[in-house]
Amino acid sequence: LEHAWSENFKQLCAFKAQHGRCYVLQDDEQNKSLGEWVNQQRKCYKKKALSSSRVKQLNSICFNWDPHEHVWDEHFKQLCAHKAQHG
């Protein structure tokens, strides 16, 4: 079980290196199992069922615990960019 978690964490690190973020969409066909794993980590975290060492590891790569917050942040960045460009 620990090995599987570590492998998924490595995959998430590789995903972040490629995409610049830890937010993996669940409907991303190329990363479907990783997206499901990420969602499972969020659920465990909310239930306080994720060990502190795993929380530390995920925090060390700026893991996004709230996907809704991520979407809001992305839209806000787009709005700021639009305002800077168009006034």
N, C-alpha and C positions, 0 to 999 in steps of 0.2 A: 504493500500500500504506500509506504514512504517512497519507494522507487518511482511509482506511477506519479505521485505528486511532484516529485523532483523533475521528472521528464516533462510534465505539463508546464511547470514553472520555467524550465529551459525553453520550451516552445514559446511561452509568453514573452520571455526576454528577447528571443529572436524576432518575434512579431513586432515588439516595440522598436527594436533596432531598425527594422525595415520600414515601419509605418509611423514611428515617432510617437506612439501612444499605446496604452494598455487596454483601450476600449475595443473589445472584439465583438462585432455584431453576431448575434445568434443565427441570423439568416445568411451569414457569409458562407456560401457553399464551400469555399476553399479552406475555411477555418472553422467549420461547424463544430467539431468536437472540442476545439479550444474555446470557442464561444460558450459552449455548454459548461465546460470546466470553470471558466471565469464566472459564469452565473452561479454555479454551485458554491464557489468561494464566497461570493457575496451573501448567499443564503446562510451559509455556515457562520459567517461573521455576524450577521444580524441576530442569529440564534445564540451567539457567544459560544459556538461549537468549533471555532478555529483556534488552534494553539497560538500562543503569543509569538513563538518563533516563526510560524508561517505568516502571521500578520506582519511581523517585522520584515520578512523577506519580501512580501508583496508591497509594503510601504516603501522599501528601499528602491523600487523601480517606479514609484509614483502610481501605484495601482489606483484605479478609480472605483471607489466603493459604491458610489451612487450613480447609476447610468443616466438618470434624469438630470442630475447636476451637470454631467458631461455635455449633454445635448444643449442645456441652457447656456453653458459657457461657450460652446461652439457658435451658437446663434448670436450671442452677445459679441463675440469677436468679429463675426461677419458684419454685424450692425455697425460696430466701430470702424471697420475698414471701409464700409460703404459711406459712412458719414465723413470720414477723412478724405475720401476721394471726391464725393459729390456735395459735401457741405450740408 
